[in-house]
Amino acid sequence: MGAGGGIAKVAAPALIQEVAHPRLRPMLASCYYPFFYFGSLLSALLCFAGLYIPGGWAWRMPSMIQVLGPSLVLATLINCPESPRWLVYKNRLAEACDVLSKHHANGVVDDPLVQWELAEIQAAIEEERFRSQPSYLSFFKTVGNRKRLVVIH
């Protein structure tokens, strides 16, 4: 509910993709949205059921029940690992290697899969840094951008 729902819908699948073992990634990633929409449907049904409850409990009961899901998420957030990609971006390679080895290689840091994924993340971040050199010249590089700039002024 609120802005947190939008943030969670973007951040949670990305974290699932980063932390899940490569064999399980497709299944876990495809399970996120169906479970999210199942929870939304359940929430709507609870609100609909509130129509038939007399008095002030008509709105209190659905609201109190809807607090259970986010409370469960907050309680389990303590055990959620940091994103290996974020750790590499912040130059905390040892921690990123630990997270990858814990979830992909039963704690074996020297596992080839862990080393390959760490190298792949590093290469992707370096590529993004190289390509994302911001410049004011990008406003003038294409005809479409020049037209948009004129419209803005």
C-alpha positions as CSV (number, residue, x, y, z in Angstrom):
1,M,0.0,0.0,0.0
2,G,1.4,3.4,-0.9
3,A,4.7,4.2,-2.4
4,G,6.4,1.2,-0.8
5,G,4.4,-1.1,-3.0
6,G,5.8,0.4,-6.1
7,I,9.3,0.3,-4.8
8,A,8.9,-3.3,-3.7
9,K,7.5,-4.3,-7.2
10,V,10.7,-3.1,-8.8
11,A,13.3,-4.0,-6.2
12,A,12.2,-7.4,-5.1
13,P,12.4,-9.2,-8.5
14,A,15.8,-7.7,-9.1
15,L,17.1,-8.9,-5.8
16,I,15.6,-12.4,-6.4
17,Q,17.4,-12.5,-9.8
18,E,20.7,-11.5,-8.1
19,V,20.6,-13.8,-5.1
20,A,18.9,-16.9,-6.5
21,H,20.9,-19.8,-7.8
22,P,21.1,-19.8,-11.6
23,R,19.2,-23.0,-11.8
24,L,16.3,-21.6,-9.8
25,R,16.2,-18.0,-11.2
26,P,13.5,-18.5,-13.8
27,M,11.2,-20.3,-11.4
28,L,11.7,-17.9,-8.5
29,A,11.4,-14.8,-10.7
30,S,8.3,-16.0,-12.4
31,C,6.7,-16.8,-9.0
32,Y,7.0,-13.2,-7.6
33,Y,4.3,-11.5,-9.5
34,P,1.7,-14.2,-9.3
35,F,2.1,-14.3,-5.5
36,F,2.0,-10.5,-5.4
37,Y,-1.3,-10.4,-7.4
38,F,-2.7,-13.3,-5.4
39,G,-2.1,-11.2,-2.2
40,S,-3.7,-8.2,-3.9
41,L,-6.8,-10.3,-4.8
42,L,-6.9,-11.6,-1.2
43,S,-6.7,-8.1,0.1
44,A,-9.5,-6.9,-2.2
45,L,-11.7,-9.9,-1.1
46,L,-11.1,-9.0,2.6
47,C,-12.1,-5.4,1.9
48,F,-15.2,-6.7,0.1
49,A,-16.0,-8.9,3.1
50,G,-15.8,-5.8,5.3
51,L,-19.0,-4.5,3.6
52,Y,-21.0,-7.1,5.5
53,I,-19.5,-6.4,8.9
54,P,-21.7,-4.0,11.0
55,G,-20.3,-0.9,12.7
56,G,-16.7,0.4,12.7
57,W,-15.2,-3.0,12.3
58,A,-16.2,-2.8,8.6
59,W,-13.0,-0.8,7.9
60,R,-10.9,-1.9,10.9
61,M,-10.9,-5.6,10.2
62,P,-9.5,-5.4,6.6
63,S,-7.0,-2.8,7.6
64,M,-5.7,-4.9,10.5
65,I,-5.5,-8.0,8.4
66,Q,-3.6,-6.1,5.7
67,V,-0.9,-5.2,8.2
68,L,0.0,-8.9,8.6
69,G,1.8,-9.2,5.1
70,P,4.1,-6.2,5.5
71,S,4.8,-7.1,9.1
72,L,5.9,-10.5,7.9
73,V,8.1,-8.9,5.3
74,L,9.7,-6.6,7.8
75,A,10.3,-9.4,10.2
76,T,12.1,-11.5,7.6
77,L,14.0,-8.5,6.1
78,I,16.7,-9.0,8.7
79,N,17.7,-12.3,7.0
80,C,17.7,-10.8,3.5
81,P,21.2,-10.6,2.0
82,E,22.6,-7.5,0.5
83,S,22.6,-7.4,-3.3
84,P,25.9,-8.7,-4.6
85,R,25.6,-6.2,-7.4
86,W,25.3,-3.3,-5.0
87,L,28.2,-4.7,-2.9
88,V,30.4,-4.8,-6.0
89,Y,29.3,-1.3,-7.0
90,K,30.3,-0.1,-3.6
91,N,33.7,-1.9,-4.0
92,R,32.9,-4.4,-1.2
93,L,34.1,-7.4,-3.2
94,A,34.7,-9.8,-0.3
95,E,31.2,-9.3,1.0
96,A,29.7,-9.8,-2.5
97,C,31.8,-13.0,-2.8
98,D,30.5,-14.2,0.6
99,V,26.9,-13.6,-0.4
100,L,27.3,-15.4,-3.7
101,S,29.1,-18.3,-2.2
102,K,26.5,-18.7,0.6
103,H,23.6,-18.8,-1.9
104,H,25.2,-20.5,-4.9
105,A,28.0,-22.8,-3.6
106,N,27.2,-23.8,0.0
107,G,29.8,-21.3,1.3
108,V,32.7,-22.4,-1.0
109,V,34.3,-19.1,-2.0
110,D,36.6,-20.6,-4.6
111,D,33.7,-22.3,-6.5
112,P,34.0,-21.6,-10.3
113,L,30.3,-20.5,-10.4
114,V,30.9,-17.9,-7.7
115,Q,34.1,-16.6,-9.3
116,W,32.4,-16.4,-12.7
117,E,29.3,-14.5,-11.4
118,L,31.5,-12.1,-9.5
119,A,33.6,-11.4,-12.6
120,E,30.4,-11.0,-14.7
121,I,29.0,-8.5,-12.2
122,Q,32.2,-6.5,-12.1
123,A,32.3,-6.5,-15.9
124,A,28.7,-5.3,-16.2
125,I,29.3,-2.5,-13.6
126,E,32.5,-1.4,-15.4
127,E,30.6,-1.3,-18.7
128,E,27.8,0.8,-17.2
129,R,30.3,3.2,-15.7
130,F,32.0,3.6,-19.0
131,R,28.8,4.1,-20.9
132,S,27.1,6.4,-18.5
133,Q,29.4,9.4,-18.6
134,P,26.9,12.2,-18.3
135,S,27.3,15.2,-20.6
136,Y,25.3,18.2,-21.5
137,L,26.2,17.4,-25.1
138,S,23.7,14.6,-25.1
139,F,21.0,17.2,-25.2
140,F,22.2,18.3,-28.6
141,K,23.3,14.9,-30.2
142,T,20.0,14.0,-31.8
143,V,17.4,16.0,-33.7
144,G,14.7,14.7,-31.3
145,N,16.6,16.0,-28.2
146,R,17.1,19.4,-29.8
147,K,13.4,19.7,-30.5
148,R,12.5,18.7,-27.0
149,L,15.0,21.3,-25.7
150,V,13.2,24.0,-27.7
151,V,9.8,22.8,-26.4
152,I,11.0,23.0,-22.8
153,H,12.1,26.6,-23.3
